[in-house]
Amino acid sequence: HEYGVRRGCLRMRGETETSYEKLLRADTAQTQQLLAEAGIPAPQCYTYPFGACSAESERILQDMGFVCTLGCEERINTLTRDPDCLYSMGRFNRPAGETTVHYLERALGE
Protein backbone atom coordinates (compact mmCIF):
# COMPACT_ATOMS: atom_id res chain seq x y z
CA HIS A 1 0.00 0.00 0.00
CA GLU A 2 0.98 3.62 -0.38
CA TYR A 3 3.25 5.60 1.91
CA GLY A 4 1.27 7.54 4.52
CA VAL A 5 -2.01 5.72 3.87
CA ARG A 6 -3.22 3.27 6.50
CA ARG A 7 -5.69 0.54 5.59
CA GLY A 8 -7.44 -0.73 8.70
CA CYS A 9 -4.85 -2.01 11.16
CA LEU A 10 -2.10 -2.67 8.66
CA ARG A 11 1.33 -1.21 9.20
CA MET A 12 2.14 1.46 6.61
CA ARG A 13 5.11 1.14 4.29
CA GLY A 14 8.12 2.73 5.91
CA GLU A 15 6.58 2.64 9.40
CA THR A 16 8.75 0.98 12.03
CA GLU A 17 7.32 -1.89 14.02
CA THR A 18 7.89 0.11 17.21
CA SER A 19 5.95 3.17 16.04
CA TYR A 20 3.20 0.93 14.60
CA GLU A 21 2.81 -0.93 17.91
CA LYS A 22 2.74 2.33 19.86
CA LEU A 23 0.01 3.74 17.58
CA LEU A 24 -2.15 0.59 17.62
CA ARG A 25 -1.91 0.30 21.41
CA ALA A 26 -2.73 3.99 21.94
CA ASP A 27 -5.63 4.00 19.47
CA THR A 28 -7.11 0.81 20.90
CA ALA A 29 -6.66 2.00 24.50
CA GLN A 30 -8.38 5.29 23.64
CA THR A 31 -11.35 3.41 22.19
CA GLN A 32 -11.52 1.17 25.26
CA GLN A 33 -11.41 4.28 27.51
CA LEU A 34 -14.22 6.02 25.58
CA LEU A 35 -16.37 2.91 25.89
CA ALA A 36 -15.67 2.68 29.63
CA GLU A 37 -16.59 6.35 30.08
CA ALA A 38 -19.88 5.66 28.30
CA GLY A 39 -20.56 2.79 30.71
CA ILE A 40 -20.01 0.11 28.08
CA PRO A 41 -17.94 -2.91 29.11
CA ALA A 42 -14.62 -3.16 27.31
CA PRO A 43 -14.88 -5.52 24.34
CA GLN A 44 -12.92 -8.76 24.54
CA CYS A 45 -13.16 -9.32 20.80
CA TYR A 46 -11.44 -7.01 18.31
CA THR A 47 -13.05 -6.56 14.90
CA TYR A 48 -10.51 -5.43 12.32
CA PRO A 49 -11.54 -2.41 10.26
CA PHE A 50 -11.80 -3.58 6.65
CA GLY A 51 -10.60 -6.97 7.92
CA ALA A 52 -7.04 -5.70 7.51
CA CYS A 53 -4.82 -7.45 10.03
CA SER A 54 -1.29 -8.73 10.32
CA ALA A 55 0.77 -11.05 12.50
CA GLU A 56 1.98 -7.94 14.33
CA SER A 57 -1.53 -6.70 15.11
CA GLU A 58 -2.61 -10.17 16.27
CA ARG A 59 0.33 -10.34 18.70
CA ILE A 60 -0.30 -6.84 20.03
CA LEU A 61 -4.03 -7.35 20.54
CA GLN A 62 -3.50 -10.69 22.26
CA ASP A 63 -0.99 -8.99 24.55
CA MET A 64 -3.61 -6.30 25.29
CA GLY A 65 -5.99 -9.00 26.51
CA PHE A 66 -8.32 -9.52 23.56
CA VAL A 67 -9.54 -13.12 23.54
CA CYS A 68 -10.58 -13.19 19.88
CA THR A 69 -10.26 -11.21 16.64
CA LEU A 70 -12.49 -11.02 13.57
CA GLY A 71 -11.32 -10.31 10.04
CA CYS A 72 -13.58 -9.87 7.00
CA GLU A 73 -13.03 -13.18 5.25
CA GLU A 74 -16.44 -14.78 4.79
CA ARG A 75 -16.05 -18.28 6.14
CA ILE A 76 -17.39 -20.59 8.80
CA ASN A 77 -15.20 -20.88 11.88
CA THR A 78 -14.40 -24.16 13.59
CA LEU A 79 -14.17 -23.87 17.36
CA THR A 80 -11.91 -26.26 19.20
CA ARG A 81 -10.48 -26.42 22.70
CA ASP A 82 -7.43 -24.54 21.42
CA PRO A 83 -7.85 -20.84 22.35
CA ASP A 84 -5.84 -19.87 19.25
CA CYS A 85 -8.83 -20.84 17.09
CA LEU A 86 -10.50 -17.63 18.32
CA TYR A 87 -8.02 -15.41 16.49
CA SER A 88 -8.34 -14.32 12.85
CA MET A 89 -11.88 -15.66 12.72
CA GLY A 90 -14.01 -15.19 9.63
CA ARG A 91 -17.30 -13.33 9.62
CA PHE A 92 -20.18 -12.64 7.32
CA ASN A 93 -20.91 -8.98 6.59
CA ARG A 94 -24.37 -7.68 5.82
CA PRO A 95 -24.16 -5.16 2.96
CA ALA A 96 -25.31 -1.61 3.65
CA GLY A 97 -28.96 -1.14 2.75
CA GLU A 98 -29.91 -4.80 3.22
CA THR A 99 -32.12 -5.65 6.17
CA THR A 100 -31.00 -8.30 8.63
CA VAL A 101 -34.09 -10.38 7.79
CA HIS A 102 -33.34 -10.30 4.06
CA TYR A 103 -29.65 -11.05 4.65
CA LEU A 104 -30.46 -14.08 6.83
CA GLU A 105 -33.08 -15.34 4.35
CA ARG A 106 -30.52 -15.08 1.54
CA ALA A 107 -27.74 -16.66 3.62
CA LEU A 108 -29.96 -19.55 4.69
CA GLY A 109 -31.33 -20.04 1.17
CA GLU A 110 -34.92 -19.30 2.13
PESUL-V533564 format. One record per residue. N is the residue number from 1. RES is the residue in one small letter. BURIAL is b if it has 24 or more other ideal C-beta (glycine too) atoms within 12 Angstrom, else e. Layout:
# PESUL-V533564
n->N res->RES burial->BURIAL
n->N res->RES burial->BURIAL
This chain:
# PESUL-V533564
n->1 res->h burial->e
n->2 res->e burial->e
n->3 res->y burial->e
n->4 res->g burial->e
n->5 res->v burial->e
n->6 res->r burial->b
n->7 res->r burial->e
n->8 res->g burial->b
n->9 res->c burial->b
n->10 res->l burial->b
n->11 res->r burial->b
n->12 res->m burial->e
n->13 res->r burial->e
n->14 res->g burial->e
n->15 res->e burial->e
n->16 res->t burial->e
n->17 res->e burial->e
n->18 res->t burial->e
n->19 res->s burial->e
n->20 res->y burial->b
n->21 res->e burial->e
n->22 res->k burial->e
n->23 res->l burial->e
n->24 res->l burial->b
n->25 res->r burial->b
n->26 res->a burial->e
n->27 res->d burial->e
n->28 res->t burial->b
n->29 res->a burial->e
n->30 res->q burial->e
n->31 res->t burial->b
n->32 res->q burial->e
n->33 res->q burial->e
n->34 res->l burial->e
n->35 res->l burial->e
n->36 res->a burial->e
n->37 res->e burial->e
n->38 res->a burial->e
n->39 res->g burial->e
n->40 res->i burial->e
n->41 res->p burial->e
n->42 res->a burial->e
n->43 res->p burial->e
n->44 res->q burial->e
n->45 res->c burial->e
n->46 res->y burial->b
n->47 res->t burial->b
n->48 res->y burial->b
n->49 res->p burial->e
n->50 res->f burial->e
n->51 res->g burial->b
n->52 res->a burial->b
n->53 res->c burial->b
n->54 res->s burial->b
n->55 res->a burial->e
n->56 res->e burial->b
n->57 res->s burial->b
n->58 res->e burial->b
n->59 res->r burial->e
n->60 res->i burial->b
n->61 res->l burial->b
n->62 res->q burial->b
n->63 res->d burial->e
n->64 res->m burial->b
n->65 res->g burial->e
n->66 res->f burial->b
n->67 res->v burial->e
n->68 res->c burial->b
n->69 res->t burial->b
n->70 res->l burial->b
n->71 res->g burial->b
n->72 res->c burial->e
n->73 res->e burial->e
n->74 res->e burial->e
n->75 res->r burial->e
n->76 res->i burial->e
n->77 res->n burial->e
n->78 res->t burial->e
n->79 res->l burial->e
n->80 res->t burial->e
n->81 res->r burial->e
n->82 res->d burial->e
n->83 res->p burial->e
n->84 res->d burial->e
n->85 res->c burial->e
n->86 res->l burial->b
n->87 res->y burial->b
n->88 res->s burial->b
n->89 res->m burial->b
n->90 res->g burial->e
n->91 res->r burial->e
n->92 res->f burial->e
n->93 res->n burial->e
n->94 res->r burial->e
n->95 res->p burial->e
n->96 res->a burial->e
n->97 res->g burial->e
n->98 res->e burial->e
n->99 res->t burial->e
n->100 res->t burial->e
n->101 res->v burial->e
n->102 res->h burial->e
n->103 res->y burial->e
n->104 res->l burial->e
n->105 res->e burial->e
n->106 res->r burial->e
n->107 res->a burial->e
n->108 res->l burial->e
n->109 res->g burial->e
n->110 res->e burial->e
